[in-house]
């Protein structure tokens, strides 16, 4: 008897394969399908947050591609790392500190704010424009 590559308990159904092509049992196939559906729903929700309902369809397509991506998570991690090294920076100052375009950074600052990871306290000028000053959320 060949065992399922996931649970290692049930007999594997060679007609059912997981995402990397290993045989799995029917129970694990159902679980994997549910996981995939949940991930797609999570990405779709993130895409709705990244694009406004009034945005063009191209913006929604770009938001869906960006949602949950390594790029989005990586840039947000850069924002948090920069603030952990020097708390109290504007999004412009963060973009200067990490060497990324301001537009890419302020969007991830907004994501971090929406997730409650950072808070705005005050404002100051960056390149002649008033910007909020961001701090890591404590506790």
N, CA, C and O atoms as a GROMACS GRO file, in nm:
protein
  556
    1UNK      N    1   0.085  -0.119   0.000
    1UNK     CA    2   0.000   0.000   0.000
    1UNK      C    3   0.090   0.124   0.000
    1UNK      O    4   0.185   0.132   0.077
    2UNK      N    5   0.058   0.221  -0.086
    2UNK     CA    6   0.130   0.348  -0.093
    2UNK      C    7   0.056   0.451  -0.011
    2UNK      O    8  -0.064   0.471  -0.028
    3UNK      N    9   0.129   0.517   0.080
    3UNK     CA   10   0.065   0.613   0.169
    3UNK      C   11   0.064   0.753   0.109
    3UNK      O   12   0.147   0.789   0.025
    4UNK      N   13  -0.032   0.830   0.155
    4UNK     CA   14  -0.048   0.970   0.115
    4UNK      C   15   0.079   1.047   0.153
    4UNK      O   16   0.134   1.029   0.261
    5UNK      N   17   0.123   1.134   0.063
    5UNK     CA   18   0.244   1.213   0.090
    5UNK      C   19   0.220   1.324   0.193
    5UNK      O   20   0.316   1.386   0.239
    6UNK      N   21   0.095   1.350   0.230
    6UNK     CA   22   0.065   1.451   0.330
    6UNK      C   23   0.047   1.390   0.468
    6UNK      O   24   0.122   1.422   0.561
    7UNK      N   25  -0.052   1.304   0.483
    7UNK     CA   26  -0.085   1.253   0.616
    7UNK      C   27  -0.008   1.125   0.650
    7UNK      O   28   0.003   1.090   0.767
    8UNK      N   29   0.044   1.057   0.550
    8UNK     CA   30   0.120   0.933   0.568
    8UNK      C   31   0.039   0.826   0.641
    8UNK      O   32   0.096   0.734   0.701
    9UNK      N   33  -0.093   0.838   0.636
    9UNK     CA   34  -0.180   0.740   0.701
    9UNK      C   35  -0.269   0.670   0.601
    9UNK      O   36  -0.279   0.547   0.600
   10UNK      N   37  -0.335   0.747   0.517
   10UNK     CA   38  -0.432   0.691   0.423
   10UNK      C   39  -0.362   0.646   0.294
   10UNK      O   40  -0.253   0.691   0.260
   11UNK      N   41  -0.430   0.556   0.224
   11UNK     CA   42  -0.376   0.510   0.096
   11UNK      C   43  -0.384   0.624  -0.006
   11UNK      O   44  -0.486   0.693  -0.018
   12UNK      N   45  -0.273   0.642  -0.078
   12UNK     CA   46  -0.266   0.751  -0.177
   12UNK      C   47  -0.351   0.717  -0.298
   12UNK      O   48  -0.356   0.602  -0.342
   13UNK      N   49  -0.416   0.818  -0.351
   13UNK     CA   50  -0.491   0.805  -0.475
   13UNK      C   51  -0.404   0.863  -0.585
   13UNK      O   52  -0.386   0.985  -0.592
   14UNK      N   53  -0.351   0.777  -0.671
   14UNK     CA   54  -0.259   0.826  -0.774
   14UNK      C   55  -0.328   0.908  -0.881
   14UNK      O   56  -0.262   0.964  -0.969
   15UNK      N   57  -0.460   0.917  -0.875
   15UNK     CA   58  -0.532   1.007  -0.964
   15UNK      C   59  -0.539   1.148  -0.908
   15UNK      O   60  -0.575   1.242  -0.979
   16UNK      N   61  -0.505   1.162  -0.779
   16UNK     CA   62  -0.510   1.293  -0.713
   16UNK      C   63  -0.368   1.332  -0.673
   16UNK      O   64  -0.301   1.259  -0.600
   17UNK      N   65  -0.324   1.446  -0.720
   17UNK     CA   66  -0.189   1.494  -0.691
   17UNK      C   67  -0.194   1.630  -0.624
   17UNK      O   68  -0.283   1.710  -0.653
   18UNK      N   69  -0.100   1.656  -0.533
   18UNK     CA   70  -0.094   1.788  -0.471
   18UNK      C   71  -0.023   1.885  -0.566
   18UNK      O   72   0.009   1.848  -0.680
   19UNK      N   73   0.002   2.007  -0.520
   19UNK     CA   74   0.057   2.110  -0.609
   19UNK      C   75   0.196   2.078  -0.661
   19UNK      O   76   0.236   2.132  -0.764
   20UNK      N   77   0.271   1.993  -0.594
   20UNK     CA   78   0.403   1.958  -0.645
   20UNK      C   79   0.404   1.821  -0.712
   20UNK      O   80   0.510   1.771  -0.749
   21UNK      N   81   0.287   1.761  -0.729
   21UNK     CA   82   0.276   1.638  -0.806
   21UNK      C   83   0.287   1.509  -0.728
   21UNK      O   84   0.298   1.402  -0.787
   22UNK      N   85   0.284   1.517  -0.595
   22UNK     CA   86   0.288   1.396  -0.513
   22UNK      C   87   0.147   1.341  -0.495
   22UNK      O   88   0.051   1.418  -0.483
   23UNK      N   89   0.133   1.208  -0.492
   23UNK     CA   90   0.000   1.148  -0.474
   23UNK      C   91  -0.051   1.172  -0.331
   23UNK      O   92   0.024   1.159  -0.234
   24UNK      N   93  -0.178   1.207  -0.320
   24UNK     CA   94  -0.240   1.230  -0.189
   24UNK      C   95  -0.374   1.160  -0.182
   24UNK      O   96  -0.433   1.125  -0.284
   25UNK      N   97  -0.421   1.139  -0.059
   25UNK     CA   98  -0.551   1.076  -0.040
   25UNK      C   99  -0.663   1.177  -0.062
   25UNK      O  100  -0.638   1.297  -0.072
   26UNK      N  101  -0.784   1.129  -0.069
   26UNK     CA  102  -0.899   1.216  -0.093
   26UNK      C  103  -0.919   1.320   0.015
   26UNK      O  104  -0.954   1.434  -0.014
   27UNK      N  105  -0.898   1.280   0.143
   27UNK     CA  106  -0.915   1.375   0.253
   27UNK      C  107  -0.816   1.491   0.243
   27UNK      O  108  -0.854   1.606   0.262
   28UNK      N  109  -0.690   1.459   0.213
   28UNK     CA  110  -0.589   1.563   0.203
   28UNK      C  111  -0.610   1.650   0.080
   28UNK      O  112  -0.579   1.769   0.081
   29UNK      N  113  -0.662   1.589  -0.028
   29UNK     CA  114  -0.693   1.666  -0.149
   29UNK      C  115  -0.798   1.771  -0.117
   29UNK      O  116  -0.788   1.885  -0.163
   30UNK      N  117  -0.899   1.733  -0.040
   30UNK     CA  118  -1.003   1.829   0.000
   30UNK      C  119  -0.942   1.940   0.085
   30UNK      O  120  -0.975   2.057   0.066
   31UNK      N  121  -0.853   1.904   0.177
   31UNK     CA  122  -0.788   2.004   0.262
   31UNK      C  123  -0.702   2.098   0.178
   31UNK      O  124  -0.703   2.219   0.200
   32UNK      N  125  -0.627   2.042   0.082
   32UNK     CA  126  -0.541   2.127  -0.001
   32UNK      C  127  -0.626   2.221  -0.085
   32UNK      O  128  -0.591   2.339  -0.100
   33UNK      N  129  -0.735   2.172  -0.140
   33UNK     CA  130  -0.824   2.256  -0.220
   33UNK      C  131  -0.879   2.371  -0.135
   33UNK      O  132  -0.887   2.484  -0.181
   34UNK      N  133  -0.915   2.341  -0.012
   34UNK     CA  134  -0.965   2.446   0.079
   34UNK      C  135  -0.855   2.548   0.107
   34UNK      O  136  -0.883   2.668   0.111
   35UNK      N  137  -0.732   2.502   0.126
   35UNK     CA  138  -0.620   2.594   0.149
   35UNK      C  139  -0.598   2.684   0.028
   35UNK      O  140  -0.579   2.805   0.043
   36UNK      N  141  -0.602   2.626  -0.090
   36UNK     CA  142  -0.584   2.704  -0.213
   36UNK      C  143  -0.695   2.807  -0.229
   36UNK      O  144  -0.670   2.921  -0.266
   37UNK      N  145  -0.819   2.766  -0.201
   37UNK     CA  146  -0.933   2.858  -0.211
   37UNK      C  147  -0.920   2.972  -0.111
   37UNK      O  148  -0.948   3.087  -0.144
   38UNK      N  149  -0.876   2.940   0.012
   38UNK     CA  150  -0.858   3.043   0.114
   38UNK      C  151  -0.749   3.141   0.073
   38UNK      O  152  -0.764   3.262   0.092
   39UNK      N  153  -0.640   3.092   0.016
   39UNK     CA  154  -0.532   3.179  -0.028
   39UNK      C  155  -0.579   3.270  -0.141
   39UNK      O  156  -0.547   3.389  -0.142
   40UNK      N  157  -0.656   3.214  -0.238
   40UNK     CA  158  -0.708   3.297  -0.346
   40UNK      C  159  -0.802   3.405  -0.292
   40UNK      O  160  -0.798   3.519  -0.339
   41UNK      N  161  -0.884   3.371  -0.194
   41UNK     CA  162  -0.975   3.469  -0.134
   41UNK      C  163  -0.897   3.578  -0.061
   41UNK      O  164  -0.933   3.696  -0.068
   42UNK      N  165  -0.791   3.538   0.009
   42UNK     CA  166  -0.707   3.635   0.080
   42UNK      C  167  -0.641   3.731  -0.019
   42UNK      O  168  -0.636   3.852   0.005
   43UNK      N  169  -0.590   3.679  -0.130
   43UNK     CA  170  -0.526   3.763  -0.231
   43UNK      C  171  -0.629   3.856  -0.295
   43UNK      O  172  -0.599   3.973  -0.320
   44UNK      N  173  -0.748   3.806  -0.321
   44UNK     CA  174  -0.853   3.890  -0.379
   44UNK      C  175  -0.891   4.002  -0.283
   44UNK      O  176  -0.914   4.115  -0.327
   45UNK      N  177  -0.897   3.973  -0.152
   45UNK     CA  178  -0.928   4.076  -0.053
   45UNK      C  179  -0.817   4.180  -0.050
   45UNK      O  180  -0.845   4.300  -0.046
   46UNK      N  181  -0.692   4.137  -0.052
   46UNK     CA  182  -0.580   4.231  -0.054
   46UNK      C  183  -0.585   4.317  -0.179
   46UNK      O  184  -0.556   4.436  -0.173
   47UNK      N  185  -0.622   4.258  -0.292
   47UNK     CA  186  -0.631   4.333  -0.417
   47UNK      C  187  -0.739   4.441  -0.407
   47UNK      O  188  -0.721   4.551  -0.458
   48UNK      N  189  -0.852   4.409  -0.341
   48UNK     CA  190  -0.957   4.509  -0.324
   48UNK      C  191  -0.908   4.625  -0.239
   48UNK      O  192  -0.949   4.739  -0.261
   49UNK      N  193  -0.821   4.598  -0.143
   49UNK     CA  194  -0.766   4.704  -0.059
   49UNK      C  195  -0.666   4.788  -0.138
   49UNK      O  196  -0.657   4.909  -0.116
   50UNK      N  197  -0.591   4.726  -0.229
   50UNK     CA  198  -0.488   4.796  -0.305
   50UNK      C  199  -0.545   4.882  -0.418
   50UNK      O  200  -0.477   4.973  -0.464
   51UNK      N  201  -0.667   4.855  -0.463
   51UNK     CA  202  -0.728   4.932  -0.570
   51UNK      C  203  -0.865   4.980  -0.524
   51UNK      O  204  -0.943   4.904  -0.466
   52UNK      N  205  -0.894   5.106  -0.552
   52UNK     CA  206  -1.024   5.162  -0.517
   52UNK      C  207  -1.130   5.113  -0.616
   52UNK      O  208  -1.098   5.075  -0.729
   53UNK      N  209  -1.253   5.115  -0.574
   53UNK     CA  210  -1.362   5.069  -0.662
   53UNK      C  211  -1.375   5.158  -0.785
   53UNK      O  212  -1.427   5.115  -0.887
   54UNK      N  213  -1.327   5.282  -0.776
   54UNK     CA  214  -1.336   5.374  -0.889
   54UNK      C  215  -1.216   5.364  -0.983
   54UNK      O  216  -1.215   5.428  -1.088
   55UNK      N  217  -1.115   5.284  -0.947
   55UNK     CA  218  -0.994   5.270  -1.030
   55UNK      C  219  -1.026   5.193  -1.158
   55UNK      O  220  -1.121   5.115  -1.164
   56UNK      N  221  -0.944   5.216  -1.259
   56UNK     CA  222  -0.957   5.147  -1.387
   56UNK      C  223  -0.930   4.997  -1.370
   56UNK      O  224  -0.866   4.955  -1.273
   57UNK      N  225  -0.978   4.919  -1.464
   57UNK     CA  226  -0.959   4.773  -1.457
   57UNK      C  227  -0.810   4.737  -1.457
   57UNK      O  228  -0.771   4.636  -1.399
   58UNK      N  229  -0.728   4.819  -1.522
   58UNK     CA  230  -0.584   4.792  -1.522
   58UNK      C  231  -0.526   4.805  -1.382
   58UNK      O  232  -0.434   4.732  -1.346
   59UNK      N  233  -0.578   4.898  -1.304
   59UNK     CA  234  -0.533   4.914  -1.165
   59UNK      C  235  -0.572   4.793  -1.082
   59UNK      O  236  -0.495   4.747  -0.997
   60UNK      N  237  -0.691   4.741  -1.107
   60UNK     CA  238  -0.736   4.622  -1.034
   60UNK      C  239  -0.651   4.500  -1.071
   60UNK      O  240  -0.619   4.418  -0.986
   61UNK      N  241  -0.615   4.490  -1.198
   61UNK     CA  242  -0.529   4.379  -1.243
   61UNK      C  243  -0.391   4.389  -1.178
   61UNK      O  244  -0.336   4.289  -1.133
   62UNK      N  245  -0.337   4.510  -1.173
   62UNK     CA  246  -0.206   4.530  -1.109
   62UNK      C  247  -0.214   4.502  -0.959
   62UNK      O  248  -0.123   4.443  -0.902
   63UNK      N  249  -0.323   4.544  -0.896
   63UNK     CA  250  -0.340   4.519  -0.753
   63UNK      C  251  -0.349   4.370  -0.724
   63UNK      O  252  -0.293   4.322  -0.626
   64UNK      N  253  -0.419   4.298  -0.809
   64UNK     CA  254  -0.430   4.153  -0.790
   64UNK      C  255  -0.294   4.086  -0.805
   64UNK      O  256  -0.262   3.993  -0.732
   65UNK      N  257  -0.215   4.134  -0.900
   65UNK     CA  258  -0.081   4.077  -0.920
   65UNK      C  259   0.010   4.109  -0.801
   65UNK      O  260   0.095   4.028  -0.764
   66UNK      N  261  -0.008   4.227  -0.742
   66UNK     CA  262   0.078   4.271  -0.632
   66UNK      C  263   0.035   4.210  -0.499
   66UNK      O  264   0.119   4.186  -0.412
   67UNK      N  265  -0.094   4.186  -0.481
   67UNK     CA  266  -0.148   4.139  -0.353
   67UNK      C  267  -0.082   4.009  -0.311
   67UNK      O  268  -0.080   3.911  -0.386
   68UNK      N  269  -0.031   4.010  -0.193
   68UNK     CA  270   0.029   3.890  -0.138
   68UNK      C  271   0.162   3.852  -0.200
   68UNK      O  272   0.216   3.745  -0.172
   69UNK      N  273   0.216   3.940  -0.285
   69UNK     CA  274   0.339   3.907  -0.354
   69UNK      C  275   0.460   3.922  -0.263
   69UNK      O  276   0.455   3.990  -0.161
   70UNK      N  277   0.567   3.858  -0.302
   70UNK     CA  278   0.693   3.871  -0.230
   70UNK      C  279   0.738   4.018  -0.232
   70UNK      O  280   0.794   4.067  -0.134
   71UNK      N  281   0.713   4.086  -0.343
   71UNK     CA  282   0.753   4.227  -0.354
   71UNK      C  283   0.682   4.312  -0.251
   71UNK      O  284   0.745   4.392  -0.182
   72UNK      N  285   0.550   4.294  -0.240
   72UNK     CA  286   0.473   4.372  -0.143
   72UNK      C  287   0.521   4.345  -0.002
   72UNK      O  288   0.546   4.438   0.075
   73UNK      N  289   0.535   4.217   0.034
   73UNK     CA  290   0.580   4.181   0.169
   73UNK      C  291   0.722   4.231   0.194
   73UNK      O  292   0.754   4.277   0.303
   74UNK      N  293   0.806   4.221   0.092
   74UNK     CA  294   0.946   4.264   0.106
   74UNK      C  295   0.957   4.414   0.128
   74UNK      O  296   1.035   4.458   0.212
   75UNK      N  297   0.880   4.491   0.053
   75UNK     CA  298   0.884   4.636   0.070
   75UNK      C  299   0.827   4.678   0.206
   75UNK      O  300   0.879   4.768   0.270
   76UNK      N  301   0.720   4.611   0.249
   76UNK     CA  302   0.665   4.643   0.381
   76UNK      C  303   0.766   4.608   0.490
   76UNK      O  304   0.778   4.680   0.589
   77UNK      N  305   0.839   4.498   0.472
   77UNK     CA  306   0.943   4.460   0.567
   77UNK      C  307   1.053   4.566   0.571
   77UNK      O  308   1.107   4.596   0.677
   78UNK      N  309   1.087   4.623   0.453
   78UNK     CA  310   1.187   4.730   0.450
   78UNK      C  311   1.140   4.852   0.528
   78UNK      O  312   1.217   4.915   0.600
   79UNK      N  313   1.012   4.885   0.514
   79UNK     CA  314   0.955   4.999   0.589
   79UNK      C  315   0.968   4.974   0.739
   79UNK      O  316   1.014   5.062   0.813
   80UNK      N  317   0.929   4.856   0.784
   80UNK     CA  318   0.934   4.825   0.927
   80UNK      C  319   1.077   4.819   0.978
   80UNK      O  320   1.105   4.863   1.090
   81UNK      N  321   1.167   4.766   0.897
   81UNK     CA  322   1.309   4.759   0.937
   81UNK      C  323   1.366   4.900   0.951
   81UNK      O  324   1.436   4.929   1.048
   82UNK      N  325   1.336   4.987   0.853
   82UNK     CA  326   1.385   5.125   0.859
   82UNK      C  327   1.335   5.195   0.985
   82UNK      O  328   1.411   5.266   1.051
   83UNK      N  329   1.207   5.175   1.018
   83UNK     CA  330   1.152   5.240   1.138
   83UNK      C  331   1.207   5.176   1.266
   83UNK      O  332   1.214   5.243   1.369
   84UNK      N  333   1.244   5.050   1.261
   84UNK     CA  334   1.302   4.988   1.381
   84UNK      C  335   1.444   5.040   1.405
   84UNK      O  336   1.491   5.042   1.518
   85UNK      N  337   1.510   5.083   1.297
   85UNK     CA  338   1.645   5.137   1.311
   85UNK      C  339   1.644   5.285   1.345
   85UNK      O  340   1.733   5.334   1.414
   86UNK      N  341   1.542   5.357   1.298
   86UNK     CA  342   1.529   5.500   1.327
   86UNK      C  343   1.381   5.536   1.325
   86UNK      O  344   1.326   5.570   1.220
   87UNK      N  345   1.317   5.528   1.438
   87UNK     CA  346   1.174   5.557   1.449
   87UNK      C  347   1.150   5.705   1.421
   87UNK      O  348   1.237   5.789   1.445
   88UNK      N  349   1.033   5.736   1.370
   88UNK     CA  350   0.994   5.874   1.348
   88UNK      C  351   1.042   5.929   1.215
   88UNK      O  352   1.113   6.030   1.211
   89UNK      N  353   1.003   5.864   1.106
   89UNK     CA  354   1.040   5.911   0.972
   89UNK      C  355   0.914   5.928   0.887
   89UNK      O  356   0.813   5.862   0.908
   90UNK      N  357   0.923   6.018   0.790
   90UNK     CA  358   0.817   6.032   0.690
   90UNK      C  359   0.835   5.922   0.586
   90UNK      O  360   0.939   5.857   0.581
   91UNK      N  361   0.733   5.902   0.504
   91UNK     CA  362   0.747   5.800   0.399
   91UNK      C  363   0.858   5.837   0.302
   91UNK      O  364   0.926   5.750   0.248
   92UNK      N  365   0.876   5.965   0.278
   92UNK     CA  366   0.985   6.010   0.192
   92UNK      C  367   1.121   5.979   0.253
   92UNK      O  368   1.211   5.934   0.182
   93UNK      N  369   1.135   6.002   0.383
   93UNK     CA  370   1.260   5.971   0.450
   93UNK      C  371   1.286   5.820   0.451
   93UNK      O  372   1.400   5.776   0.438
   94UNK      N  373   1.179   5.742   0.466
   94UNK     CA  374   1.194   5.596   0.461
   94UNK      C  375   1.241   5.554   0.323
   94UNK      O  376   1.331   5.470   0.311
   95UNK      N  377   1.181   5.612   0.218
   95UNK     CA  378   1.222   5.575   0.081
   95UNK      C  379   1.368   5.611   0.056
   95UNK      O  380   1.440   5.535  -0.009
   96UNK      N  381   1.412   5.726   0.108
   96UNK     CA  382   1.553   5.763   0.096
   96UNK      C  383   1.641   5.664   0.171
   96UNK      O  384   1.746   5.623   0.121
   97UNK      N  385   1.599   5.624   0.292
   97UNK     CA  386   1.679   5.535   0.376
   97UNK      C  387   1.695   5.396   0.315
   97UNK      O  388   1.800   5.334   0.329
   98UNK      N  389   1.591   5.347   0.246
   98UNK     CA  390   1.598   5.211   0.191
   98UNK      C  391   1.634   5.208   0.044
   98UNK      O  392   1.655   5.100  -0.013
   99UNK      N  393   1.642   5.326  -0.020
   99UNK     CA  394   1.682   5.332  -0.160
   99UNK      C  395   1.577   5.285  -0.259
   99UNK      O  396   1.610   5.228  -0.363
  100UNK      N  397   1.451   5.309  -0.226
  100UNK     CA  398   1.341   5.272  -0.316
  100UNK      C  399   1.264   5.397  -0.357
  100UNK      O  400   1.273   5.501  -0.291
  101UNK      N  401   1.189   5.387  -0.466
  101UNK     CA  402   1.106   5.498  -0.511
  101UNK      C  403   1.002   5.531  -0.405
  101UNK      O  404   0.946   5.442  -0.341
  102UNK      N  405   0.977   5.660  -0.388
  102UNK     CA  406   0.881   5.704  -0.286
  102UNK      C  407   0.743   5.642  -0.305
  102UNK      O  408   0.680   5.600  -0.208
  103UNK      N  409   0.695   5.636  -0.429
  103UNK     CA  410   0.561   5.582  -0.455
  103UNK      C  411   0.549   5.438  -0.406
  103UNK      O  412   0.447   5.400  -0.349
  104UNK      N  413   0.653   5.357  -0.429
  104UNK     CA  414   0.649   5.217  -0.385
  104UNK      C  415   0.646   5.208  -0.233
  104UNK      O  416   0.582   5.120  -0.177
  105UNK      N  417   0.716   5.299  -0.167
  105UNK     CA  418   0.725   5.294  -0.021
  105UNK      C  419   0.599   5.348   0.045
  105UNK      O  420   0.549   5.287   0.139
  106UNK      N  421   0.545   5.461  -0.002
  106UNK     CA  422   0.429   5.516   0.069
  106UNK      C  423   0.310   5.422   0.062
  106UNK      O  424   0.226   5.422   0.152
  107UNK      N  425   0.302   5.342  -0.043
  107UNK     CA  426   0.192   5.244  -0.050
  107UNK      C  427   0.210   5.136   0.057
  107UNK      O  428   0.112   5.091   0.117
  108UNK      N  429   0.333   5.094   0.081
  108UNK     CA  430   0.358   4.993   0.185
  108UNK      C  431   0.346   5.055   0.324
  108UNK      O  432   0.310   4.986   0.420
  109UNK      N  433   0.377   5.184   0.338
  109UNK     CA  434   0.352   5.255   0.464
  109UNK      C  435   0.202   5.252   0.493
  109UNK      O  436   0.161   5.227   0.606
  110UNK      N  437   0.123   5.276   0.390
  110UNK     CA  438  -0.023   5.272   0.407
  110UNK      C  439  -0.069   5.132   0.449
  110UNK      O  440  -0.155   5.119   0.536
  111UNK      N  441  -0.012   5.029   0.387
  111UNK     CA  442  -0.046   4.891   0.426
  111UNK      C  443  -0.012   4.867   0.573
  111UNK      O  444  -0.092   4.812   0.648
  112UNK      N  445   0.108   4.909   0.613
  112UNK     CA  446   0.151   4.888   0.752
  112UNK      C  447   0.062   4.964   0.848
  112UNK      O  448   0.032   4.915   0.957
  113UNK      N  449   0.018   5.084   0.810
  113UNK     CA  450  -0.074   5.161   0.894
  113UNK      C  451  -0.207   5.088   0.906
  113UNK      O  452  -0.261   5.076   1.016
  114UNK      N  453  -0.260   5.040   0.793
  114UNK     CA  454  -0.388   4.970   0.794
  114UNK      C  455  -0.384   4.842   0.876
  114UNK      O  456  -0.486   4.799   0.928
  115UNK      N  457  -0.267   4.782   0.889
  115UNK     CA  458  -0.250   4.660   0.968
  115UNK      C  459  -0.219   4.691   1.115
  115UNK      O  460  -0.201   4.600   1.196
  116UNK      N  461  -0.211   4.821   1.149
  116UNK     CA  462  -0.184   4.860   1.287
  116UNK      C  463  -0.039   4.842   1.330
  116UNK      O  464  -0.010   4.838   1.449
  117UNK      N  465   0.051   4.829   1.233
  117UNK     CA  466   0.192   4.808   1.265
  117UNK      C  467   0.266   4.939   1.292
  117UNK      O  468   0.366   4.941   1.364
  118UNK      N  469   0.215   5.048   1.235
  118UNK     CA  470   0.276   5.180   1.255
  118UNK      C  471   0.166   5.283   1.282
  118UNK      O  472   0.050   5.262   1.247
  119UNK      N  473   0.206   5.393   1.343
  119UNK     CA  474   0.111   5.501   1.373
  119UNK      C  475   0.175   5.634   1.334
  119UNK      O  476   0.297   5.650   1.337
  120UNK      N  477   0.090   5.730   1.297
  120UNK     CA  478   0.137   5.864   1.261
  120UNK      C  479   0.132   5.953   1.385
  120UNK      O  480   0.034   5.954   1.459
  121UNK      N  481   0.241   6.026   1.405
  121UNK     CA  482   0.248   6.124   1.513
  121UNK      C  483   0.318   6.247   1.460
  121UNK      O  484   0.440   6.250   1.450
  122UNK      N  485   0.240   6.347   1.426
  122UNK     CA  486   0.296   6.472   1.377
  122UNK      C  487   0.324   6.469   1.228
  122UNK      O  488   0.294   6.371   1.160
  123UNK      N  489   0.383   6.578   1.181
  123UNK     CA  490   0.421   6.586   1.041
  123UNK      C  491   0.541   6.678   1.026
  123UNK      O  492   0.570   6.761   1.112
  124UNK      N  493   0.611   6.661   0.913
  124UNK     CA  494   0.722   6.751   0.880
  124UNK      C  495   0.742   6.751   0.730
  124UNK      O  496   0.684   6.669   0.658
  125UNK      N  497   0.823   6.844   0.683
  125UNK     CA  498   0.846   6.862   0.540
  125UNK      C  499   0.946   6.759   0.487
  125UNK      O  500   1.045   6.727   0.552
  126UNK      N  501   0.918   6.710   0.370
  126UNK     CA  502   1.012   6.629   0.293
  126UNK      C  503   1.005   6.679   0.150
  126UNK      O  504   0.900   6.670   0.087
  127UNK      N  505   1.114   6.731   0.099
  127UNK     CA  506   1.121   6.789  -0.035
  127UNK      C  507   1.011   6.892  -0.057
  127UNK      O  508   0.949   6.897  -0.164
  128UNK      N  509   0.988   6.976   0.044
  128UNK     CA  510   0.890   7.083   0.032
  128UNK      C  511   0.746   7.042   0.050
  128UNK      O  512   0.656   7.125   0.030
  129UNK      N  513   0.720   6.918   0.087
  129UNK     CA  514   0.581   6.872   0.105
  129UNK      C  515   0.564   6.821   0.247
  129UNK      O  516   0.649   6.751   0.300
  130UNK      N  517   0.450   6.858   0.307
  130UNK     CA  518   0.420   6.810   0.442
  130UNK      C  519   0.385   6.662   0.435
  130UNK      O  520   0.305   6.620   0.352
  131UNK      N  521   0.446   6.584   0.524
  131UNK     CA  522   0.417   6.442   0.533
  131UNK      C  523   0.401   6.403   0.678
  131UNK      O  524   0.458   6.465   0.767
  132UNK      N  525   0.323   6.299   0.701
  132UNK     CA  526   0.308   6.246   0.836
  132UNK      C  527   0.438   6.178   0.877
  132UNK      O  528   0.511   6.125   0.794
  133UNK      N  529   0.464   6.181   1.008
  133UNK     CA  530   0.581   6.113   1.063
  133UNK      C  531   0.532   5.982   1.122
  133UNK      O  532   0.437   5.980   1.200
  134UNK      N  533   0.598   5.872   1.084
  134UNK     CA  534   0.555   5.737   1.121
  134UNK      C  535   0.643   5.676   1.229
  134UNK      O  536   0.765   5.691   1.229
  135UNK      N  537   0.576   5.607   1.320
  135UNK     CA  538   0.643   5.540   1.432
  135UNK      C  539   0.592   5.397   1.440
  135UNK      O  540   0.476   5.369   1.406
  136UNK      N  541   0.676   5.307   1.485
  136UNK     CA  542   0.631   5.170   1.507
  136UNK      C  543   0.525   5.169   1.617
  136UNK      O  544   0.539   5.238   1.718
  137UNK      N  545   0.420   5.093   1.597
  137UNK     CA  546   0.316   5.078   1.699
  137UNK      C  547   0.373   4.996   1.813
  137UNK      O  548   0.438   4.894   1.788
  138UNK      N  549   0.352   5.036   1.932
  138UNK     CA  550   0.403   4.963   2.049
  138UNK      C  551   0.289   4.892   2.119
  138UNK      O  552   0.185   4.952   2.147
  139UNK      N  553   0.310   4.765   2.148
  139UNK     CA  554   0.214   4.688   2.227
  139UNK      C  555   0.089   4.666   2.157
  139UNK      O  556  -0.001   4.602   2.211
   0.00000   0.00000   0.00000
